[in-house]
Amino acid sequence: MTEGNFVDYVKINLESGKGGKGSVHLHREKFITKGGPDGGDGGRGGHVIVRGSKDLWTLLNYKFKRSFRAGHGGHGAKSRSTGADGEDVYLEVPLGTVIKDADTEEVLLEITEDGEEQVLVPGGLGGRGNWHFRTSTNQTPRYAQPGIPGQELAVIMELKLLADVGLVGFPNAGKSTLLSVLTTAKPKIADYEFTTLKPNLGIVKYREFQSFVMADIPGIIEGAAEGKGLGYYFLRHIERNSTLLFLIPADSKDVKNEYEILLDELRRYNPEMLDKERLVVISKSDMLDDELKNEMKNELESQIKDVPFMFISSVAQLGLVELKDKLWKMLND
């Protein structure tokens, strides 16, 4: 999937169907000239229904078509025949989609399971036919209910990626390179900052035909939690990752400070993110000789406590097997 095709935020307009009118009809047939009321009910208007699909990874389907309208219910008929229900509209979305009211930003629903269906905008009820209004004193009612109008709603769809491991780091930390080496994903890679402008997903193959999903989140900058840069658009994709991999390059001026800045951005955006499993990984470690690596290791042991760390090199293929083992253990413990 090309970067331009990854759509994770759309605003669309929805309209459910109107209910059909109830029928006003009096029974007539040979030898029965004054039969009682037999008008049927109107059919309900069509719903707008959201359905989750594991085969979708983006909201691209809603990038160009922004309005959806369900069908109207059919009118009731004689012989107490109920009108047909209006045609429902199904909106298929990727797992992890959150839908909000565009005006109030209230969360209306979330889709997290494949095949899950939820009615987002219910159709109007059909009107009752005159058969329902017969009484002992009014045996031939000549009125029925009209159908209830449908509803209009403008919504915002936000996709929060469902991945096992989320890569967190500053721009140009090597996240895309690591993803391309561990998975079959082909993210854009270059030696300048903000190469990645959209999240990328890849499936990491593990032993005995097992696998887990890794997400490359665009680089976080200081102030992202306040919306600096594209802060909120990046950070929301980390909310659903069960394990966070903090990637910091070996040539960083201050590894501990870089880690603390990243951690603070997550804390300010959503404190619950700090409850996730964390792993600090020093990338580009092929630039370090044994002496520098031991020195950095001793510093990390004293500075970053209670969080495991590793040294890897995506280019030189160093420590990648151990990294997959460590992540698998963290995910399954």
C-alpha positions as CSV (number, residue, x, y, z in Angstrom):
1,M,0.0,0.0,0.0
2,T,1.4,3.4,-1.0
3,E,1.7,6.1,1.7
4,G,-0.9,8.2,-0.1
5,N,-3.4,5.4,0.1
6,F,-3.2,5.2,3.9
7,V,-6.2,7.2,5.2
8,D,-6.8,7.2,8.9
9,Y,-9.1,10.2,9.4
10,V,-12.3,11.1,7.4
11,K,-15.5,13.0,8.0
12,I,-18.7,11.7,6.3
13,N,-22.4,12.4,6.2
14,L,-25.0,9.7,6.8
15,E,-28.7,9.5,6.5
16,S,-31.0,6.6,7.5
17,G,-34.2,5.8,5.6
18,K,-37.7,7.1,6.3
19,G,-40.3,4.6,7.6
20,G,-43.1,3.7,5.2
21,K,-46.7,4.9,5.7
22,G,-49.3,2.7,7.2
23,S,-52.2,1.8,4.9
24,V,-55.8,3.0,5.2
25,H,-57.8,0.2,3.7
26,L,-61.1,-1.5,4.3
27,H,-61.6,-5.2,3.5
28,R,-63.7,-5.8,0.4
29,E,-64.5,-9.0,-1.5
30,K,-67.5,-10.8,-3.0
31,F,-70.4,-11.0,-0.6
32,I,-68.5,-8.9,1.9
33,T,-69.3,-5.3,1.1
34,K,-68.4,-3.8,4.5
35,G,-65.4,-5.6,5.8
36,G,-63.3,-4.2,8.6
37,P,-60.0,-2.3,8.4
38,D,-57.1,-4.3,7.1
39,G,-54.5,-1.7,6.3
40,G,-50.9,-3.0,6.8
41,D,-47.9,-1.3,8.5
42,G,-45.2,0.6,6.7
43,G,-41.7,-1.0,6.6
44,R,-38.9,0.5,8.6
45,G,-36.4,2.8,7.0
46,G,-32.9,1.4,6.2
47,H,-30.2,1.5,8.9
48,V,-26.7,2.7,8.5
49,I,-24.6,-0.1,9.9
50,V,-20.9,-0.3,10.6
51,R,-19.1,-3.6,10.1
52,G,-15.5,-4.5,11.0
53,S,-13.3,-6.3,8.5
54,K,-9.9,-7.7,9.2
55,D,-9.1,-7.4,5.5
56,L,-9.1,-3.6,5.6
57,W,-6.1,-1.6,6.9
58,T,-7.3,1.9,5.9
59,L,-10.3,4.2,5.5
60,L,-9.4,4.8,1.9
61,N,-13.0,3.8,0.8
62,Y,-14.3,7.0,2.4
63,K,-11.7,9.4,1.0
64,F,-13.7,10.4,-2.0
65,K,-17.3,9.3,-1.3
66,R,-18.4,11.2,1.7
67,S,-22.2,10.8,1.8
68,F,-24.3,7.7,2.3
69,R,-28.1,7.3,2.4
70,A,-30.1,4.2,3.3
71,G,-33.3,3.3,1.5
72,H,-36.8,4.3,2.6
73,G,-39.3,1.7,3.9
74,G,-42.2,0.6,1.7
75,H,-45.8,1.6,2.4
76,G,-48.3,-0.8,4.0
77,A,-51.0,-2.4,1.8
78,K,-54.3,-4.2,2.0
79,S,-54.8,-7.5,3.7
80,R,-52.5,-6.3,6.5
81,S,-49.5,-6.5,4.3
82,T,-46.4,-4.9,5.8
83,G,-44.3,-2.8,3.5
84,A,-40.7,-3.8,2.7
85,D,-37.9,-2.6,5.0
86,G,-35.6,0.0,3.5
87,E,-32.3,-1.2,2.2
88,D,-29.6,-0.9,4.8
89,V,-26.2,0.7,4.1
90,Y,-23.1,-1.2,5.4
91,L,-19.9,0.8,6.1
92,E,-17.0,-1.7,6.2
93,V,-14.1,-0.3,8.3
94,P,-10.8,-1.7,9.5
95,L,-10.5,-3.0,13.0
96,G,-9.5,-0.3,15.5
97,T,-11.9,2.3,14.0
98,V,-13.4,4.9,16.4
99,I,-16.5,6.8,15.2
100,K,-17.4,10.2,16.8
101,D,-20.1,12.7,16.4
102,A,-18.6,15.4,14.2
103,D,-20.4,18.2,16.1
104,T,-19.8,17.1,19.8
105,E,-16.8,14.7,19.2
106,E,-18.6,12.2,21.5
107,V,-17.5,8.7,20.8
108,L,-20.4,6.8,19.4
109,L,-18.9,3.4,18.9
110,E,-15.6,1.5,18.3
111,I,-15.1,-1.5,16.1
112,T,-12.4,-4.0,17.3
113,E,-13.6,-7.4,16.0
114,D,-13.9,-9.0,12.6
115,G,-17.5,-9.2,11.5
116,E,-18.7,-7.0,14.4
117,E,-21.8,-5.0,13.3
118,Q,-23.3,-2.0,15.1
119,V,-26.2,0.2,14.0
120,L,-24.8,3.7,13.8
121,V,-27.9,5.6,12.4
122,P,-31.2,3.7,12.9
123,G,-33.9,4.0,10.2
124,G,-37.3,5.5,11.0
125,L,-40.1,3.2,12.1
126,G,-42.9,2.4,9.7
127,G,-46.3,3.8,10.5
128,R,-49.1,1.5,11.7
129,G,-52.0,0.7,9.4
130,N,-55.6,1.4,10.2
131,W,-56.1,-2.2,11.4
132,H,-54.4,-1.2,14.7
133,F,-56.9,1.6,15.4
134,R,-60.1,-0.3,15.2
135,T,-62.3,-0.2,18.4
136,S,-65.7,-1.2,19.5
137,T,-66.9,2.4,18.9
138,N,-64.8,3.1,15.7
139,Q,-64.9,-0.1,13.7
140,T,-63.8,1.5,10.4
141,P,-61.0,3.9,11.2
142,R,-60.0,5.8,8.1
143,Y,-56.6,7.0,9.2
144,A,-53.1,5.5,9.7
145,Q,-49.7,6.6,10.9
146,P,-47.1,8.2,8.7
147,G,-43.6,6.8,8.8
148,I,-41.1,8.3,11.1
149,P,-38.4,10.3,9.2
150,G,-34.8,9.0,9.0
151,Q,-32.0,10.7,10.9
152,E,-29.0,12.7,9.5
153,L,-25.6,12.5,11.2
154,A,-22.2,13.8,10.4
155,V,-19.5,11.6,11.9
156,I,-15.7,11.5,12.1
157,M,-14.0,8.1,11.6
158,E,-10.5,7.7,13.2
159,L,-8.4,4.6,12.7
160,K,-6.2,3.6,15.6
161,L,-4.0,0.8,14.4
162,L,-4.3,-2.6,16.1
163,A,-0.8,-3.9,16.4
164,D,1.1,-6.0,18.9
165,V,4.3,-3.8,18.9
166,G,4.5,-0.1,18.2
167,L,7.8,1.5,17.2
168,V,8.3,4.8,19.0
169,G,11.2,7.2,18.4
170,F,12.3,10.5,17.0
171,P,12.5,11.1,13.3
172,N,15.3,9.2,11.5
173,A,15.8,6.8,14.4
174,G,15.7,3.8,12.0
175,K,12.2,2.6,12.6
176,S,11.3,2.1,9.0
177,T,14.6,0.3,8.3
178,L,13.9,-2.1,11.2
179,L,10.3,-2.7,10.0
180,S,11.6,-3.5,6.5
181,V,14.2,-6.0,7.8
182,L,11.9,-7.8,10.2
183,T,8.8,-7.9,7.9
184,T,7.9,-7.8,4.2
185,A,6.6,-4.2,4.5
186,K,8.3,-1.7,2.2
187,P,8.2,1.7,3.9
188,K,9.9,4.7,2.4
189,I,13.4,4.9,3.8
190,A,15.9,7.8,3.5
191,D,18.6,9.5,5.5
192,Y,16.5,12.6,6.4
193,E,13.9,13.3,9.1
194,F,10.2,12.7,8.6
195,T,10.6,10.2,5.8
196,T,7.6,8.4,7.2
197,L,4.4,10.5,7.2
198,K,1.9,7.7,7.6
199,P,2.0,4.6,9.8
200,N,3.2,1.3,8.3
201,L,2.2,-2.2,9.4
202,G,4.2,-5.4,8.9
203,I,3.9,-9.0,10.1
204,V,6.9,-10.4,11.8
205,K,7.3,-14.1,11.2
206,Y,8.4,-16.0,14.2
207,R,9.3,-19.6,15.0
208,E,7.0,-22.5,14.2
209,F,4.8,-20.5,11.8
210,Q,3.9,-18.0,14.5
211,S,3.8,-14.2,13.9
212,F,2.9,-10.8,15.4
213,V,2.1,-7.4,14.0
214,M,4.5,-4.4,14.2
215,A,3.6,-0.8,13.5
216,D,6.1,1.9,12.4
217,I,4.7,5.1,13.9
218,P,5.9,8.4,12.2
219,G,8.6,10.1,14.3
220,I,7.5,11.9,17.4
221,I,8.9,15.4,18.1
222,E,9.0,17.3,21.4
223,G,5.6,18.9,21.9
224,A,3.7,16.3,19.9
225,A,1.2,15.8,22.8
226,E,0.2,19.5,22.4
227,G,-0.4,19.0,18.7
228,K,2.9,20.2,17.5
229,G,3.7,19.0,14.0
230,L,1.2,16.1,13.4
231,G,1.4,15.0,17.0
232,Y,-2.2,13.8,17.6
233,Y,-2.4,12.0,14.3
234,F,0.7,10.0,15.2
235,L,0.1,9.4,18.9
236,R,-3.4,7.9,18.6
237,H,-2.0,4.9,16.7
238,I,0.1,4.0,19.7
239,E,-2.9,3.7,22.0
240,R,-3.8,0.2,20.9
241,N,-0.3,-1.3,20.8
242,S,0.2,-3.8,23.7
243,T,4.0,-3.4,23.7
244,L,6.1,-0.2,22.9
245,L,9.5,-0.5,21.4
246,F,11.5,2.7,22.0
247,L,14.1,3.0,19.2
248,I,17.0,5.3,19.9
249,P,20.1,5.5,17.6
250,A,23.5,4.8,19.0
251,D,24.8,8.1,17.9
252,S,22.3,10.0,20.0
253,K,23.8,12.8,22.2
254,D,21.9,11.6,25.3
255,V,20.1,8.3,25.2
256,K,18.4,8.7,28.6
257,N,17.2,12.3,27.8
258,E,15.8,11.1,24.4
259,Y,14.0,8.3,26.1
260,E,12.6,10.6,28.8
261,I,11.3,13.1,26.2
262,L,9.5,10.3,24.3
263,L,8.0,8.9,27.5
264,D,6.9,12.4,28.6
265,E,5.1,12.9,25.3
266,L,3.2,9.7,25.8
267,R,2.4,10.6,29.4
268,R,1.0,14.0,28.4
269,Y,-1.1,12.6,25.6
270,N,-2.5,9.7,27.6
271,P,-1.1,8.6,31.0
272,E,-2.5,5.1,30.5
273,M,0.1,4.5,27.8
274,L,2.7,4.2,30.5
275,D,1.0,1.0,31.7
276,K,2.1,-0.8,28.5
277,E,5.2,-3.1,28.3
278,R,8.3,-1.2,27.2
279,L,11.6,-2.2,25.6
280,V,14.4,0.2,24.8
281,V,16.4,-0.7,21.7
282,I,19.6,1.0,20.7
283,S,19.7,1.0,16.9
284,K,22.7,1.5,14.6
285,S,24.9,-0.3,17.1
286,D,27.3,-1.5,14.4
287,M,28.9,2.0,14.8
288,L,30.0,1.1,18.3
289,D,33.1,-0.9,19.2
290,D,33.1,-3.2,22.2
291,E,34.4,-0.6,24.6
292,L,31.8,2.0,23.7
293,K,29.0,-0.5,23.8
294,N,30.1,-1.7,27.3
295,E,30.3,1.9,28.5
296,M,26.8,2.7,27.1
297,K,25.5,-0.5,28.6
298,N,26.7,0.5,32.1
299,E,25.2,3.9,31.7
300,L,21.8,2.5,30.7
301,E,21.7,0.0,33.6
302,S,22.1,2.9,36.0
303,Q,19.9,5.5,34.2
304,I,17.0,3.4,32.8
305,K,15.8,1.1,35.5
306,D,13.0,-1.5,35.4
307,V,13.0,-1.3,31.6
308,P,14.9,-3.9,29.5
309,F,17.2,-2.7,26.7
310,M,19.0,-4.2,23.8
311,F,21.5,-3.3,21.1
312,I,20.7,-4.0,17.4
313,S,21.7,-3.1,13.9
314,S,19.1,-3.4,11.2
315,V,21.7,-2.9,8.4
316,A,24.3,-5.3,9.8
317,Q,21.6,-7.8,10.9
318,L,22.9,-7.8,14.5
319,G,20.7,-8.8,17.4
320,L,17.5,-9.2,15.4
321,V,16.9,-12.8,16.3
322,E,17.3,-11.9,20.0
323,L,15.0,-8.9,19.5
324,K,12.2,-11.1,18.1
325,D,12.7,-13.6,20.9
326,K,12.4,-10.8,23.5
327,L,9.3,-9.3,21.9
328,W,7.6,-12.7,21.6
329,K,8.2,-13.4,25.3
330,M,6.9,-9.9,26.3
331,L,3.8,-10.3,24.2
332,N,3.0,-13.8,25.5
333,D,3.9,-13.3,29.2
